[in-house]
Amino acid sequence: MTTVNPAGNSVGRPTPITNATQLQKPSGMPVHKYRGYEAVDIADRSWPDSRITVAPRWLSTDLRDGNQALIDPMSPARKREMFDLLVAMGYKEIEVGFPSSGETDFNFVRSIIEEGAIPEDVTISVLTQAREELIERTVESLVGARRATVHLYNATAPTFRRVVFRGSRDEVKQIAVDGTRLVMEYAEKILGPETVFGYQYSPEIFTDTELDFALEVCEAVCDVWQPEEGREIILNLPATVERSTPSTHADRFEWMSRNLTRREHVCLSVHPHNDRGTAVAAAELAIMAGADRIEGCLFGQGERTGNVDLVTLGMNLFSQGVDPQIDFSQIDEIRRTSEYCNQMEIHPRHPYAGDLVYTAFSGSHQDAIKKGFDAMERDAAAQGKTVDDIEWAVPYLPIDPKDVGRSYEAVIRVNSQSGKGGIAYVLKNDHKLDLPRRMQIEFSRIIQAKTDAEGGEVTPAQIWTTFQDEYLPNAENAWGRVQLRSGQTTTDTDGRDTLTVEATVDGADTVLSGTGNGPISAFFEALQAIGIDARLLDYTEHTMSEGASAQAASYIECAIDGKVLWGIGIDANTTRASLKAVVSAVNRAAR
């Protein structure tokens, strides 16, 4: 008869969890204060089947949206450095300020125009609200510019209509219409024929505005601007506050793209913020849904949780084999300049640019990365190509760190979570030593003991110092019973080798000799004369570089007086390297 507990299970057996959700309890938070987002009714939505195969148009708003979100807004010098960085990276559309907000922004726009800092193929953009005196001042800032866009916005969302402006739909729409007409009038009056002039309109907050009303306002603005061939209008649909899942954001863009009457003359622009933490996904899905252009900031700078991150977006394309048409090849320099201009640090886990994003501490990750690098080298050699000419395929590294200006030195860093693969990688990458697997295991235990005892990270320099102290006695680090000075080998007609070795044993100069079927076997016999019983278990060697002066590394696993130990020897002469490896193991056994 089986005894059961009150739950009906056999005594001594754990109670199975039948439904994990039973463990969740109400949070007690005031969820009744908030409502969910509204879905968009598109039965035949097409964006889920789309792929991004070419880069969108980019606009950087670091100098306006990013700058106004800083604790300490940029000085003119820092603004100029950011502008020069954006130009050097390849951005062709740059929002450079809010000229009507104050003298600092107005004067900056004037400076880059008057000093000839704007390349001929770069279009600057300036933002304004839909008030006549602000529009006039904004257009005045652009005098003499070769290519310039005025970006006008007004709030169209119901909360703003009800709370801020206390206006009807028609009244809010009229603000957009009147503002557009004023931009055109002042551009005609103030700007000369040397300026290629463009217009951008944003219904703010698009993510909260009823879709039919957002379309109505955009169509009314287009009626004034009259977009046609060679006269585009940029309609920017901002997620000023991110309010829905990226999929719903994409639905809204597909709906707008389908329903705009002059779509072929409209540049549909997406301007995501990151309030829900999904701005990158929202931008990518909006492009799949028909958007042509993305506005954002380097590293996601901007109000609250930031604008969408242009670095992540561009590098996401690069990692899929799509040219972002922006140069991220010196990502650390981009990061340093951004940190200087914004006076804010980039998180060490930031995608692609953080200090630690190409770094593995975990032992299993390190082992996989090391094997990935080894496989890349083998595959390239088999194809007669270099590693840079074949498809990148290294576990845990979505891109080659070298492509963004990073070295491989920081790819693997060792701490108490690390394993043999990471330590072996450091030795191979930094010192060209390709340890056999069992030797990797042996040395990793030594490093593990060090990290357990001392805590924290073990640097590559510390790993090398520990390795030398453990395996490589030398004149500066002369430990162990035996120090090898010179040796000579002769081979008789039967193929047997006689080895004569001059050495220092226990502090006394000694000549050892032995015979065997090779130098190592002969050396083992020679060691018998000083009471050392050694037996060969495994042997491997490799060159450490190319050329006549290349050194060889020999690795020998020995059973010595009942202990199984590895030794290593490095020398230009392979025989001498193997003898040094035996000495390394012998000395370790006597420690």
PATORDREN-173448 format. One record per residue: x, y, z of N, C-alpha, C, O in turn. Coordinates in pm, whole numbers, plus 50000, padded with zeros to 5 digits. Layout:
XYZXYZXYZXYZ/...
end
This chain:
500854988050000500005000050000500885012550000501835013350078/500595022149913501405034249901500875045049994499685047949996/501765050950071501405062050159501425074850078502355077450001/500395082950097500335095550023500295107150120499825105850233/500785118550075500705130750156499375137650127498625133150040/499065148550197497755155150176497525159850033496385161249989/498605162149960498435166649820498115155049727497855157249609/498125142849780497815131449697499005125249630498835116649543/500225129249666501425123849606502065113649698501855113849820/502845104949639503555095149720504485102449815505145112049777/504545097649938505405103850037506855102849992507305092349946/507575113950006508985114049967509225119049826510375120949785/508165121149750508325126149613507855140649607506875144249672/508555149149529508175163349522506835165149451506465157249364/506125175649490504855178849427505095185649293505785195849286/504535180049186504775186349055504005199349042502895200649095/504595209148969503905221548937503095219248811503655216448705/501795220348823500945217848706500685230648626500415229848507/500775242348691500525254948621501325265748690500975270248799/502395269948624503295279648687502605292848714503005300148805/501565296248636500905309148657500195309648792499875320548842/499945297948852499335297848985500225304549088499745308949193/501525305449059502455311349154502405326549151502835332849247/501885332649042501825347149030500665352649113499595346649119/500895364049176499875370549257499665384849207500575390649148/498485390549230498275404549191499335413749252499735411749366/499775423749175500855432349221500415442649323501235447349403/499145446149322498695456849410498915470649352498535480549415/499515471549233499755484549169498465489749105497605481749068/498305502949091497035508849042496875507748891496865517848820/496735495648841496645493548697495365499348638495275501448517/494355502148725493085507448674493245521448616492345526348546/494385528148643494595541748594494975542248446494995553048387/495275530848387495855530848253495015522348158494385512548198/495035526448032494305518647932495275513147829496345518647806/494875502347767495705496047666495655503647534494755511947514/496595500947446496615507247315495535501247226495055490147250/495165508847126494125504247033494765496946916495755501646859/494215485646881494705478146766494275484946636493315492746634/494985481946529494665487346397494055476146314494595465046308/492955479046251492245468846174492815467946032492375475045942/493805459046015494345456245881494345441045864495235434045911/493335436245796493215421745783494305415845695494725404445715/494765423545597495755418445501497095425545515497785428145416/497465428645639498745435645662499875427945592499905415645593/500785435345532501865428945454503235430045521504155422845483/503395439045619504725441345674505365429045737506595427945734/504605419445796505305407945857506125399745757507055392745797/505785400645630506525393045529507655401045465508365396045378/507835413545508508855422045449510205419645515510285414945628/511255423045443512605422945498513295436045461513015441745355/514185440745548514935452945518516185448945443517075442545498/516255452645318517385448545233518245460345189519335458445134/517765472545212518555484445183518395494045300517405493445372/519375502645317519325512245427518235522645403518025526645288/517545527045508516615538145492517375551345484518595551545501/516685562045459517255575345481517385577545631516535573145709/518445584245670518665586945812518635602045837519105609845755/518075605845950518255619445999518705618746145518055612346228/519815625346174520275626346312519655638646376519715649646322/519075636646492518525647846567519285650046697518745655546794/520555645746698521405647546817521525662146858521515665246977/521625671146761521885685146791520625692746832520715704246875/519465686446817518235692846862517555684446970517555688147087/516995673246931516275664847027517215659447135516885659247253/518405655047090519375649847187519915660647276520075658647397/520215672347219520815683247295519865688847400520285691947512/518585690147365517645696247459517335687047576516725691347674/517765674247566517535664747675518695663747772518655655947867/519755671747750520955670547832520825678747960520205689447962/521435673548067521515681248191522285694148165521895704948211/523375692848092524215704248055524235705047903525055698347840/523345713047841523315713547693524675717047635525495723347700/524885712847512526185714447448526565729147433525725737647403/527825731847455528395744847421528525745647269528445735347202/528735757647213528945758547068530085749447019529985743546911/531155748347098532285739847056531885725247052532255717946960/531125720947152530705706947154529675704347045529665693546985/528795714047018527835712346909528565710746776528195702446693/529605718646757530355717746632531065704246620531105698346512/531605699346730532285686346725531295675246693531625666046617/530085675946750529065666046718528665667046571528505656846504/528485679146521528115680946381529185675046289528865667846194/530435678046318531535672946234531595657746239531885651346138/531315651946356531285637246367530195631446278530425621846205/528995637146285527875631946206528165632746057527845623545981/528775643846015529145645245874530175634645835530055628345730/531185632745920532235623045889531685608845883532175600745805/530675605845963530085592445962529245589945838529015578445801/528785600845773528025599145649526575603045656525825600145562/526135609445764524735613745770524515625345673525265635045673/523475624045591523195634045488522055643445528521845653745463/521325639945632520275648645685520515650145835520555640245908/520675662545882521015665146020520155676546072520185687646018/519385673946176518615684446240519545691946334520015686346433/519815704646304520895711746371520435720846484521265726446554/519125722446503518715730546615517285735446607516525732046515/516945743646706515625749746722515885764846726515835770846834/516165771046610516715784646607515885795146681516425804846733/514585793246685513735803246750513715801846902513105810046971/514365791546954514335789147099515295798147175515145800047295/516285803847105517255812347173518445815347083518575809846974/519315824047132520455828347054521465817147030522115816846925/521605807947126522615797347111522355788946987523255786846906/521115784146972520795775946855520825784246727521335779646625/520285796446732520285804846612521715807446565522015806146447/522575811246659523955814346623524715802146573525595803346487/524385790346627525075778346579524705775546434525585772546352/523425776646401523005774446263523715784446171524205780746064/523755796946213524445806946131525925803546115526485805246006/526565798846221528005796246216528355785346115529295786946038/527605774446114527965763646022527655767345878528275762045786/526695776445857526435781245721527535790945677528105789445570/527825800745761528775811145724530215806045717531015811345640/530545795745794531905790345793532085779345688533165773545678/531045776445611531155766345507531355752245560532025744145496/530795749345678531005736345741530075725545687530255713745718/529085729345607528075719745561528435715145420528415723245327/528765702345403529055697345267527865699445173526715700445217/528165700145045527115702944947526015692444945524865695544910/526345680044981525335669344975524645666945109523945657045124/524835675745206524205674345338523095684745351523295696545323/521925680245393520775688945416520615691145565520475681645642/520625703745607520355706545747518855708745766518155712945674/518385705845886516975707445918516855715646046517685714246137/515845724046054515595731946175514125730446214513255729346128/513885730346344512545727746397511875740746439512535750046486/510565741346421509795752746469508385748546507507825739046452/507825755846602506405754646629505635762846527506215770446450/504325761246527503495767246422503015781246462501825784146454/503945789746505503625803746537504415812846445505585810346417/503765823646397504345831546289505715837346325506645836446246/505835843446445507115849646479508235839246492509395842246463/507895827146535508895816446545509285811246407510445808146382/508305810246318508575805646181509495815646111510445811646043/509215828546126510045838746061511485837846109512425837846029/511665836946241513015836146297513715823446250514915823646224/512995812646239513575799846196514075800846051515185796546021/513265806345964513665807645824514855817145811515735814845729/514885827745890516015837045887517345830145917518385833945863/517305820046002518545813046038519165805745920520345802245924/518375803345814518835794945702519375802945584519755797045483/519425815845594519885824145481521295819845439522205819245522/521455816945312522745813045258523005798045258523995793545201/522125790245320522315775645321522065770045181521205774845107/522835759745146522655753345014521455744045013520675743944917/521295736045121520175726545128519615727345269520355725245365/518335730345284517765732145417516295728145418515575729745319/515875722945533514495718845553513965725545679514625725545782/512765731145671512075735745790511115724745834510335719445755/511205721545962510405710846021509405717346116509785722746220/508145716846079507075722746160506265711746225506005701246165/505855714246349505035704246418503935711346497504075722946535/502865704146521501885708246620501225695746679501185685246615/500725697146799500155685646869498765682746816497925691746805/498525670046782497235666046727496525655646814495355652546789/497195650246915496625639446996495465644647081495475656347120/494475636347110493285640947182493575646747320492915656247361/494545641247392494855646647523495345661047512494985669547592/496185663747411496665677347389495525686447344495415697847389/494675681347256493555689547210492645693547326492155704747333/492445684047418491515686447530492165694247644491555703347700/493415690647679494045696047800494875708447772494815718147847/495675708047663496645718747640496035730147558496105741747598/495445726647444494965737147353493465739847364492985750447323/492735730147419491275731547434490655735547300489855744847289/491075727947198490595730947064489965718746999490225707447040/489155721146898488515710446824489465704546721490575709746702/489055694146657489855688346549490115698746440491255700446396/489075705646399489245715346290490195726446329490985731146246/490135730946456491025741546501492485737046501493375744546461/492715724746546494075719346548494595717346406495755720146377/493735712446318494135710746178494485724246115495415725146035/493735734546150493995747746093495355753146135495995760446059/495795749746257497135753746302498195748146208499115755246168/498045735346171499015728946081498965735245942500005737545880/497775737945893497605743845761498195757845756498945761245664/497855766145856498375779845860499885779945877500585787945815/500395771045960501845770345979502575766845852503625772445823/502035757545776502655753545649502665765245551503665767645483/501555772445544501475783945453502485794845493503095801045406/502655796945622503595807045668505045803045637505855811545599/505365790245654506705785545618506995788545472508075793445438/506035785545383506225787845241506375802845211507215806745129/505565811145277505625825545251506965831445295507565839345222/507425827645414508685833245463509885827745386510875834845366/509825815345343510905809845261511005817445129512105820445081/509845820545071509815827944944510365842044963511035847344874/510085848045077510465861845102511925863245146512585872945111/512435853445224513735855045291514855847545220515975852745209/514585835545171515645827145116515855830244967514905832944894/517105829644926517425832144787517455819444704517235808544757/517725820644574517715809144484518855799344511518825788044460/519865803444590520975794344619520555783244716521295773544734/519385784644778518935774844877517935765244817516875769244767/518275752244822517315741744788516505739344915517035734545015/515225742744909514415743545030513425732045036512785728644936/513305725945154512355714945173511505717245296511755726145377/510465708845309509505710545418509185697045481509065686845413/509055697345614508705685445691507615689145791507675699745855/506635680445803505555682645899505395670445989505485659045943/505145673046120504935662346217503635664446295503485674646362/502695654946286501525655346375501895648746508502015636546516/502065656646610502525651546739501305649246831500415657646826/501185639446908501905626846918501185617046826500045613346853/501835612846717501165604046621500655591346687499575586546653/501415585846779501045573046841499775573946923499135563846950/499385586246964498135588047039497025594446957495875595347001/497355598946837496375605546752495535595246677496055585246629/494225597846669493375588846591493895588146448494235598446389/493945576246392494535574446260493805582746154494445588946069/492495582846159491775590346057492075605246067492135612145965/492275610246190492575624546205494015627546165494275637846103/494955618746199496345620646156496405621446004497105629945948/495665612645936495625612945790494995625945739495485631945644/493915629945803493215642245762494145654445772494165662745681/494895655445881495785666845898496925666345795497255676545734/497505654645775498605653345678498135656645537498865662845461/496935652445502496405655645369496165670645354496415676345248/495695676945462495465691445456496775699045439496835708845365/497825694545506499145700545490499645698545348500195707745288/499465686645293499885683945155499115692545055499665696444952/497865695345085497095703944996497725717744983497655724044878/498355722245092499025735345089500375734245019500685742444932/501165724445056502525723145001502525718644856503405722444779/501535710544819501385705344683502615697144638503315701044545/502855685744706503985677344664503755671644524502635668144487/504835670944449504785665544314506185660744277507085661044360/506375656544155507675651944110508715662844130508555674044082/509775659544204510815669244233510485678644347511265687744376/509365676744412508945685344524508315676444631507095676344649/509165669044701508635659944803508225667544928508625679044949/507435661045010507155665545145507545654345240507295642645211/508145657745351508465647845453507355648145556507135658345621/506655637145570505655635645676506255626645783506475614645762/506525632645895507175625646005506125621946109505395630646157/506035609146142504985604346232505625600146365506045588646380/505705609546460506535607046578505825599046688504675601546723/506555589246740506165582846865506785591146977507685586647047/506275603446993506835612547092506875606047228507805607947306/505845598147257505845588947371505495575247314504465573547249/506355565547338506095552047286504925546147362504945545247485/503895541947287502645538247353502165524047323501235519247389/502765517247227502215504247189503345494647157504515498347158/502975482447129503965472647085504505476846948503825484046874/505695472646912506225475746778505325470946666505255477246561/504645460046687503775454746581502605464146554502235466246439/502025469846659500945479446639501475492346576500805498446492/502675496446616503315508046553503475505546403503225514546323/503875493546365504005490146224502655490446154502555495246041/501625485446219500275486046161499865500346129499285503046024/500165509546220499795523546199500535529246077499965536946000/501795525346061502545530345946502025524145817501935531045715/501695511345818501175505345695499835511845658499565514245540/499015514545758497715520945731497925534645669497285538045570/498825542745727499075556145672499675555245532499285562745443/500615546245513501265544945383500265541245275500365545845161/499295532845310498295528645213497305539845179496805540545067/497015548645277495895557945262496295572045221495425580045186/497585575345223498015588445175497805589445023498215580444950/497165600144977496785600744835497965603844744497945600044627/498985610844795500135614344712501385607144762502465612944774/501195594344789502255586744858503585586944782504645587044846/503565586944649504805586244572505655598844587506845598744554/505065609744637505785622244657506015625344805506435636344841/505745615444889505875616945034507045608645083507145596745052/507925614945160508915607345237508305604945374508155614245453/507955592445401507315588945528508405585845631509205576645613/508405593645737509515593245833509025588045968507915591246011/509865580146033509535574446164510465580546269511675581646248/509885584546382510625591346488510255584746621509415589946695/510875573246652510475566146774511215571246898512375575246891/510515570847010511145572247141511105558647211510485549247161/511745557847324512035544747384511335542647518511865535647606/510155548547535509495547647665509165533347707509185530247826/508865524847612508595510747642509825501947622509755489747640/510945508047583512165500347563512215492847432513025483747416/511345496447337511295489047210511425498247089510905495146982/512135509447105512225519146995512915513246873512495515746760/513975505346894514685499446779513755490246701513695490946579/513035481746773512095472646705511005480646635510625477246523/510495491046700509445499146639509935505646510509195506246411/511175510546509511725516646388511875506446277511495509046163/512435494946311512665484746208511345479846149511235478246027/510355477646233509065473046182508355483846103507635480746007/508535496546141507935507346063508525508045922507815510445825/509845505745912510475505245780509905493645699509635495045580/509725482245763509105470845695507685474045649507195468645551/507035483145725505645486545695505505498145597504385502245567/506615503445546506505513645442507215526645469507285535045379/507745528745590508455541345617509735541945534510335531745502/510135554245499511305556345414512515561445492513635560545443/512305566545610513325574545677513215572645828512115571045881/514355572945897514375571646043515055583846103516125587946058/514425589646205515035600246283515435594646420514665587346483/516635597946464517065593146594518365599646636518835609046572/518945594646744520185600046799521205588946817520855577346839/522475592646807523535583046838523365578246982523185586147074/523425565146998523365558847129522065561547204522005560047326/521015565647132519705566747195519535578547287518745578047381/520275589547261520125601447343518745607347319518135604847215/518235615247414516945621647395516145622147524516575616947627/514975628547518514145630247636513735616747697513595606747626/513555616747829513105605147907514015593147881515175593347922/513515582947816514325571047787515055572147655515755562847614/514895583447586515695585947467514965583947336513915577447330/515565589647230515135586847093515655573147052516425566947125/515225568746936515745556046888517245557046864517745567646826/517945546146886519405545746880519865543146737519675532146683/520475553246675520925551846536522105542246522522255535746419/522935541346626524075532146619523585517746614524025509746531/522665514346704522125500746705521405497646575521575486846519/520585506946527519865504546401520825502146286520655492746209/521835510746273522775509246163523565496446172523755489546071/524035493046292524815480946309523955468446295524465457946255/522685469346328521795457946304521745454646155521775442946116/521685464946071521715462645926523045456345886523075446445813/524135462145935525475457145901525605442445936526175434645859/525095438546053525225424646099524425414946014524635402846022/523505420145931522705411845841523175412945696522485408445604/524355419045677524885420145542524285431245460524385431045337/523655441145526523075452745456523935464945490524145467945607/524415471845388525245483645409524415494745471523465499445407/524725499345594523925510045653524185523645590523445533145616/525225524645506525645537045442526065547545543526105559545513/526375543045663526955551145769528185543545818528145531345832/529275550745844530555544445878530695543246030530875553146100/530605530846079530775528046222532105521046250532285515046356/533045521746156534255513546166535175517746280536035510046321/535005529846333535775534346450534805537446563534655548946605/534165526946612533045528946704533495534746838532725541746903/534715531846880535185537547007535405552546995535155559847091/535875557146880536035571446860534675578346855534515589346908/533705571946791532335577346787531795578346929531195588446967/532005567847006531515567847145532195578747228531525586047302/533515579947216534235589847295533775604147260533605612447349/533585606747132533125620047091531725622747144531445633747192/530855612747134529495614347185529505616847336528765625347385/530325609447409530395611347553530905625347587530415631547682/531865630347512532375643847535531295654247505531075663347585/530625652847392529625662947353528425662747446527895673347482/527975650947486526775649747569527075650147718526175651947800/528365648347754528745647447896527975636447967527585637848083/527775625547895527095613847951527805601347901528205600447785/527965591547991528685579447956527785569347885526585568647910/528385561747796527685550847727527785538347814528855535147865/526685531447831526645519547918527595508847865527665506747744/528325501947954529255491547906528585479847835529255472347765/527285478347851526555467747780525765473247661524925466147604/526025485547622525335491047506525635482447383526785478747361/524615479247302524865470847184525945476747094525915488647061/526865468447054527915471546957528995481047009530145479746966/528695490347098529665500747135530135499847280531155505847314/529425492647365529795491947506531135485047526531555476847444/531795488447636533115482647664533075467447672534075460947641/531945461647713531915447347742531125439047641530945427047662/530635445247532529715437847446530375426847364529685417747317/531685427447347532375416647276533195408247374534105400947333/532875409147502533665402647606532895391147667531725392547701/533555379747681532955368147746533725364947873534945363647871/532995363747983533585358948108533225344348133533985336948195/532055340248086531565326748109532455316348042532855318047926/532765305748114533635295448061533105288947935533855286847839/531795285647934531245278947816531245288347695531475283947583/530985301247719531025310847609532455312147554532675312347433/533405312947645534805314347603535255302347520535955303847420/534865290647563535255278547491534675278647350535355275147254/533405282747340532765283147208533405293647118533595291346999/533755305147175534395315747096535755311147045536085313146929/536535305047133537845300147092537715290046978538445290746879/536785280746993536585270846887536095277446758536425272946648/535295288246772534825295346654535955301946578536005301346455/536875308346651538025314546585538885303946516539355305846404/539085292746584539885281946525539225276646398539895274046298/537885275046402537165270046284537225279946168537335275946053/537165292846199537275302946093538625301946023538695302645900/539675300146100541005298946040541105286545952541675287045843/540545275346001540585263045920539775264545792540235260745684/538575270245804537705271745687538335281045584538275278345464/538935291845631539585301145538540745294445466540905296045345/541555286945541542695280145481542235269945377542835268545271/541145262745409540645252645317540135258845187540185252445081/539655271245194539145278045075540205286545006539955292644903/541415286845065542465295145008542195309845020542605317644935/541495313845127541135327845148541615332345285542105324345365/541455345245312541705350345446540415349645526539325348145469/540535350845657539345350645743538395361945708537185360445719/538935373445664538095384945629537285382745502536355390345474/537615372345425536945370145297535875359245302535245356245201/535655353345420534625343045431533535347745527533715357445600/532415340745525531285344545610531645343245758532205333145801/531325353445833531605353745976530715343746049529495343846030/531305335246131530525325246205531275321346332531885310746339/531225330146432531835327346561530755328146668530085338346679/530565317646745529515317746848529635329846941530735333946978/528495335346977528375346347073528905359747021528825369747093/529425360246902529895372846844529115375446715529475369946611/528065383646718527255385746597528015392546486527685390846369/529035400446521529905406346420531365404446461531655401246577/532255406446367533695406246395534055419346464533935429946402/534505419046589534845431646659535825440346581535805452546594/536675434046502537655441546424536985450946324537575461046286/535765447646280535085455946181534645469446236534345478646160/534595470646368534255483546429535445489246506535295497546595/536635484646468537845490446525538265484746658539155490246723/537645473646702538025467446828539095456846802539085450246698/540015455146897540965444146888540335431846951539265432647012/541005420546936540505408246996540955406747142540565397147209/541765416147192542345414447324541295413647433541465406347531/540205421047418539195421447523538025412147495537025412547567/538125403547392537005394647362536775384847475535625381847510/537855379947533537735370447644538485375947763539685378947755/537785377247874538385381747999538045371648107536965365848107/538965369748197538895358348288538555362848429539185371748484/537535356448486537235358148627536805344648683537075334348621/536155344648797535815331948862534775323948783534565312148812/534105330248684533115323148603533725316948478533045310048402/535015319348458535645315248333536105300848337536175294648444/536415295548220536865281748209538105280648123538765290548093/538385268448085539625265748012539675272747877540735277047833/538515273847812538505279747679538955294147679539705298447592/538485301847777538845315847784540315317847812540965326247750/540845310047904542265311247938543115307047819544125313447788/542715296247753543455291647636543415301947525544395303747452/542275308647511542165319047408543155330347434543825334947342/543235334947559544155345747593545585341847559546325349847501/545975329547594547345325247566547605323947416548705327047369/546615319447342546805318047198546805331747130547645334347044/545875340247168545755353247102546935362447135547435369547049/547355362147261548395371447304549805365847292550755373547274/549955352547301551295346747308551515335247210552575328947211/550525332547124550645322647017550865308447071551485300147006/550345305847190550465292547250549135285347239548145289647298/549095274547163547875266847141547895254447230548315243747187/547435256047353547555245347453546695233247416545555234947373/547225221047433546385209147419545245209447521545355215747626/544175202447490542965203647573543225199847718542785206947808/543925188847742544125184647881545025194447955544885196348076/545945200847881546755211247945545895223647976546115230248077/544935226647888544005237547918543275234948049543135243948133/542825222648066542105219148189543015220748310542615226148413/544245215948297545195216748409545455231248449545395234548567/545735239848351546075253648384544855261448430544965270348514/543675258248376542475265348418542205263248566541685272048634/542565251248619542375248948763543275258148844542905262848952/544475260848792545405269748862544845284048864544875290748967/544335288548750543745301848745542475302548829542215312548896/541685291848826540455291648905540775293149053540085300449125/541825286249099542235287449239542625301849271542375306749381/543245308549172543665322449193542465331649203542415340249291/541495329949115540315338649118539475335849241538905345149299/539385323149283538615320049404539265326249527538585330849618/540595326349528541315331649645541315346849648541185352749755/541455353249530541625367649527540375375149482540235387049511/539465368449412538265374949362538565383949243539735386449211/537505388849178537675398349068538175392048940538155379848923/538625400648851539075396648718540565394148717541325400948786/540985384348638542405381848615542755387348478542175383048377/543665396548471544015402948344544875393548260545475384248314/544945395948128545845387948044547285388348094547985378148087/547745399748144549115400548196549295391548317550325385148334/548265391048402548355382448520548305367648481548975359348542/547515364548379547465350648331548845346548280549325335548310/549495355348204550805352148149551855350748259552685341748254/551815359448356552755358448468552575345348543553545338648579/551315341648566551035328948635551485317048551552025307348604/551265317848420551675306948332553205305348332553705294148341/553915316448323555385315748326555875309848457556775301348459/555285314348565555725309448695555435294548710556145287448781/554395289948644554005275848658554755266748562555075255448598/555055271548440555565262548338556905266548277557575258148218/557315278948290558465283848214559535289848304559675302048310/560305281448373561425286948449562475292748354562725287248247/563075303848394564115310048312565135316648403565075315448525/566075323848342567155329648422566605339348526567135340048637/565545346648492564965355948589564015349048685563655354548789/563615336948649562645329648731563115315048741562435305848695/564285313248800564965300148797564515291448914565155291149019/563405284548894562935275548998563065261148948563235258948829/562985251649037562995237449001564355230849019565375237649036/564365217649015565595209949036566565211148920567785211348940/566015211948796566865210548678566815223248594565735228548565/568005228248556568105239048458568935234148340570095230448355/568325234048224568975228948103569885239748045569485251248028/571165235748014572085245247953572335241947806572165250647720/572725229947774572965226147635572805211047621572835203747720/572645206547498572525192247474572955188847333572925197147243/573375176347316573835171847184573305157747162573325149447252/572835155247039572265142247006573025136246889573335143046791/573315122946901573885115446788572995103546762572365098146853/572935099446635572085088246597572935077446535573715080046444/572785064646586573575053746532572885047746411571805052146369/573535037346356573005031246233571685024146255570945021646160/571375020846380570105014146410568975024146436567845020246465/569285037046427568275047246446568055051246589567105058446620/568945046446680568785050146820569595062746848570705064646797/569015071346931569625084146964570325083547099569805078147197/571525089147101572235090947226572265105947256572685113947173/571825109547376571705123547414572655126647529572705119447630/573415137247512574265142147620573805156247656573735164947569/573505158447781572935171047827573795177047936574125170448034/574145189747918574775197148026573685204648101572915212248041/573625202548231572535208148309573025211748448574105207648490/572225219448517572435222048659571335214648733570155217248711/571725205448821570765197348896570985200049044572065197749098/569945204749109570005207949252571185217249283571835215949387/571435226549191572475236449212573855232349166574765240649169/574065219949125575395215149083575395212448934574445206948879/576495216448867576645213748724576815198748702577605192248770/576075193448605576035178948583575955176248434575375184148359/576525164948391576355160048254575525147548262575895137848329/574365147648191573475136148188573515130048050573645137147950/573415116848043573395110347912572445098647915572235092248018/571865095947798570945084647786570735081247642571085088947552/570135069447619569895064447484568425060447472567835055247566/567845062847354566455058947331566125059747185566985062047100/564845057747155564435057947014564085071946967563435073746864/564525081747041564365095747005564935104247117565235098947224/565105117347094565695125947197564925125947328565535126147435/563595125747321562815126147445563005113247523563205113347645/562925101847450563145088947516564545088247578564705083047689/565545093347507566905093347560567005102247683567725098947778/566315113247683566345122347798565705115847920566195117548032/564615108447899563995101448012564985091548075565055090348197/565745084547991566745075248046567825082848121568295078248226/568225094448068569245102448136568755106948273569535107848368/567475109848283566935114648412566915103648518566905106548638/566915091148472566935080148569568175081048659568135077048776/569285086448602570535087048677570435096248798571205094948893/569495105648797569325114648913568035111548988567515119949061/567525099248968566395094649047565045099649004564105099849084/564925103648877563625108648829563035098248734563615095248629/561895092848771561205082748690560115089848609559065093448663/560375091748480559435099048394559015090348277559805082648221/557715091748240557185083948128556325093248041555525101048092/556515092247909555795100947815554355096047797554115084247771/553395105247811551985102147788551445108747660550675102647586/551865121047635551375128047516552395138747477553095144147562/552455141547348553395151447298552785158447178552235152047089/552895171647175552465179247058553325191747047553875196547146/553435196946926554225208946907553635217046791552875211846710/554005229746785553605238246673554575249946666555205253546765/554665255746547555465267946533554625279746581553395279546573/555305289846631554605301446686554535312946587553835322846611/555255311946476555215322146373555825316246247556225304646246/555885324146141556455319546016557865325045999558235335046061/558645318445916559995323345886561075314945948560825306446034/562315317445901563455309245945563745310846093564275301646155/563395322346150563685324746291562525321246383562525324646501/561525314346328560335311146407560685302046523561535293246513/559995304446634560165295646749559085284946747558015286546690/559425273646815558485262546829558075261446974558865264047065/556835257346996556345254247130556075239347137555345233947054/556655232847236556435218447257555685216447387555995222947487/554705207447385553915204447504554055189447531553835181247442/554415185947652554625171947687553855168747813553965175747914/553065158047807552375152947925553155140847975553405131447900/553535141248101554385130748158553765125148285553045131948358/554065112348307553845106348439555195106348509556105099348466/555325114048617556595115748687556405112148833555715119048908/557045101248872556955096849012555515096349060555205100549172/554625091248974553245089549013552355101448987551135100549007/552905112748943552105124648913551985126248762552935123748689/550805130548716550605133448574550605148648557549755155548611/551585153548483551785167848469552155171548326552695163448251/551855184048290552245189348161553455198348177553665204548282/554255199048073555345208548066555375214947929554835209447833/555985226547920556075233547793557495238747774558145243047869/557945238247650559245243847615559135252247491558425248547397/559825263447488559815272447372561245274847328562095278847408/561515272147198562865274047147562805273946995561885268446936/563795280246933563875279946786564185265946735563815262646622/564855257846817565175244046782564115234846842563885235046963/563475226746758562365218646806562815208146907562085205147002/564005202346887564485192446983564725198947118564345193447222/565355210547116565605217447242564295221647308564175221247431/563295225647228561995229147284561365217147355560775218747462/561495205247296560915193447359561645189747489561015185347585/562965191647492563715188847616563325198947724563195195247841/563145211547686562695221447782561325217947838561045220347956/560455212247753559125208347799559225197347904558495197548003/560135187647883560335177147983560825183248114560335179848221/561805192548104562325199148224561225206548297561165206348420/560335213248220559215220348280558355210948364558005214248477/558015199248307557185189648381557935183948502557355182348609/559235180848483560035175348594560105185148710559925181348825/560365197748679560465207748785559135209848856559095212048977/558025209248780556715210748842556435199248937555825201149043/556885187148900556655175548986557385176849119556945171449221/558525184149118559335185349240558885197049328559415198949437/557935204849281557495216549359556725212449484556285221049560/
end
